[in-house]
Amino acid sequence: MIKGILFDKDGTLIEFMVMWHQVMTYIFDELEHVFHMDNDTLTALKHLSGYGPEGFQKESMIQYVSTTDIIRQWYQVMTNDSQPASITRKQLMKLFEKHAVRKDIPIQVLEGVERLLQDLKSEGYYLGIATADTLESAEYSLKKAGIYDYFHYIGADDGQYEAKPSPQMAHAFCQQMAISPEALLIVGDSVTDMMFAQNSGAHFIGLETPYNDSNQFIHNQYPTVDKIYKIMDRLKY
């Protein structure tokens, strides 16, 4: 019997593409004009990140890799030719956090999210978030979207737990809510979320989006939905 539900955030509850494309546009613009990063390095970072002028590639790292790990991979590109980078890792982290909480960044919940969370909470489910974002940006976006108060737990890139697909955030949620992994449902829109559920010993429902490879969910025989509010029907199994 499912007692707790751990959601991915961006792309699952909150609109992903418009929000993060704007954040990344600001970051790349500042890297170019403030930190004077050369065009070849910028192009390489954009390619690595799956970033294009109009959106992101499917399963891009921005969807599922923690901010800490994005910075690590970026830094490998920035220092690949043994030249010192024009920005430190600490400055990069501040850059992500600065632009992720800008007031002009559009943040909106996906269709049916608030009604779903109301229904789940009224039925007694424990609700949590497991995201690759920093804790500061995760809390900011949840509050701005008006859904922060629905959650009993927020797991994020705060240095306390390993990022998904490590099971640490799921196990921390289970421990806090005093439930077993067998009573946990993980809901997400990426292959990393699916692996997170597998590693955690939890149930999984995949959300089909234009930015993921939902065939992987079907191949692994997991239920999928095309709208997040449809997980209510799946909870009856």
Solvent accessible surface area in square Angstrom, and as a share of the most:
residue,aa,sasa,rsa
1,M,197,0.88
2,I,18,0.09
3,K,102,0.43
4,G,0,0.00
5,I,0,0.00
6,L,1,0.00
7,F,1,0.00
8,D,11,0.05
9,K,0,0.00
10,D,15,0.08
11,G,6,0.05
12,T,0,0.00
13,L,0,0.00
14,I,0,0.00
15,E,28,0.12
16,F,5,0.02
17,M,38,0.17
18,V,75,0.43
19,M,1,0.00
20,W,14,0.05
21,H,27,0.12
22,Q,59,0.26
23,V,0,0.00
24,M,0,0.00
25,T,50,0.29
26,Y,52,0.20
27,I,0,0.00
28,F,7,0.03
29,D,70,0.36
30,E,26,0.12
31,L,0,0.00
32,E,80,0.36
33,H,111,0.50
34,V,87,0.50
35,F,40,0.17
36,H,145,0.65
37,M,16,0.07
38,D,81,0.42
39,N,112,0.58
40,D,113,0.58
41,T,25,0.15
42,L,8,0.04
43,T,75,0.43
44,A,40,0.31
45,L,0,0.00
46,K,65,0.28
47,H,139,0.62
48,L,62,0.31
49,S,0,0.00
50,G,5,0.04
51,Y,34,0.13
52,G,22,0.21
53,P,122,0.77
54,E,149,0.67
55,G,15,0.15
56,F,22,0.09
57,Q,112,0.50
58,K,129,0.55
59,E,40,0.18
60,S,6,0.04
61,M,13,0.06
62,I,17,0.09
63,Q,19,0.09
64,Y,69,0.26
65,V,20,0.12
66,S,7,0.04
67,T,8,0.04
68,T,73,0.42
69,D,39,0.20
70,I,7,0.03
71,I,8,0.04
72,R,98,0.36
73,Q,41,0.18
74,W,0,0.00
75,Y,39,0.15
76,Q,102,0.45
77,V,45,0.26
78,M,17,0.08
79,T,49,0.28
80,N,127,0.65
81,D,98,0.51
82,S,103,0.66
83,Q,109,0.49
84,P,119,0.75
85,A,27,0.21
86,S,64,0.42
87,I,2,0.01
88,T,70,0.41
89,R,119,0.44
90,K,141,0.60
91,Q,76,0.34
92,L,0,0.00
93,M,48,0.21
94,K,119,0.50
95,L,6,0.03
96,F,5,0.02
97,E,44,0.20
98,K,105,0.45
99,H,5,0.02
100,A,2,0.01
101,V,37,0.21
102,R,79,0.29
103,K,185,0.78
104,D,79,0.41
105,I,1,0.01
106,P,56,0.35
107,I,21,0.11
108,Q,111,0.49
109,V,43,0.25
110,L,49,0.24
111,E,108,0.48
112,G,28,0.27
113,V,1,0.01
114,E,72,0.32
115,R,161,0.59
116,L,2,0.01
117,L,0,0.00
118,Q,83,0.37
119,D,41,0.21
120,L,0,0.00
121,K,77,0.33
122,S,93,0.60
123,E,107,0.48
124,G,56,0.53
125,Y,35,0.13
126,Y,81,0.31
127,L,0,0.00
128,G,0,0.00
129,I,0,0.00
130,A,1,0.01
131,T,5,0.03
132,A,14,0.11
133,D,13,0.07
134,T,6,0.03
135,L,59,0.29
136,E,92,0.41
137,S,4,0.03
138,A,0,0.00
139,E,50,0.22
140,Y,57,0.22
141,S,0,0.00
142,L,0,0.00
143,K,117,0.50
144,K,87,0.37
145,A,19,0.15
146,G,50,0.48
147,I,0,0.00
148,Y,66,0.25
149,D,122,0.63
150,Y,36,0.14
151,F,22,0.09
152,H,73,0.33
153,Y,20,0.08
154,I,37,0.19
155,G,3,0.02
156,A,3,0.02
157,D,26,0.13
158,D,65,0.34
159,G,75,0.72
160,Q,123,0.55
161,Y,71,0.27
162,E,102,0.46
163,A,42,0.32
164,K,17,0.07
165,P,44,0.27
166,S,19,0.12
167,P,37,0.23
168,Q,69,0.31
169,M,2,0.01
170,A,0,0.00
171,H,80,0.36
172,A,14,0.11
173,F,0,0.00
174,C,6,0.03
175,Q,153,0.68
176,Q,104,0.46
177,M,23,0.10
178,A,94,0.73
179,I,22,0.11
180,S,51,0.33
181,P,38,0.24
182,E,115,0.52
183,A,9,0.07
184,L,0,0.00
185,L,0,0.00
186,I,3,0.01
187,V,0,0.00
188,G,0,0.00
189,D,4,0.02
190,S,3,0.02
191,V,34,0.19
192,T,12,0.07
193,D,3,0.02
194,M,8,0.04
195,M,81,0.36
196,F,1,0.00
197,A,0,0.00
198,Q,79,0.35
199,N,78,0.40
200,S,4,0.03
201,G,46,0.44
202,A,16,0.12
203,H,69,0.31
204,F,4,0.02
205,I,0,0.00
206,G,0,0.00
207,L,5,0.03
208,E,66,0.29
209,T,28,0.16
210,P,101,0.63
211,Y,53,0.20
212,N,3,0.02
213,D,50,0.26
214,S,24,0.15
215,N,105,0.54
216,Q,71,0.31
217,F,0,0.00
218,I,103,0.52
219,H,149,0.66
220,N,54,0.28
221,Q,166,0.74
222,Y,49,0.19
223,P,40,0.25
224,T,20,0.11
225,V,8,0.05
226,D,75,0.39
227,K,81,0.34
228,I,4,0.02
229,Y,81,0.31
230,K,75,0.32
231,I,0,0.00
232,M,42,0.19
233,D,95,0.49
234,R,99,0.36
235,L,24,0.12
236,K,164,0.70
237,Y,147,0.56
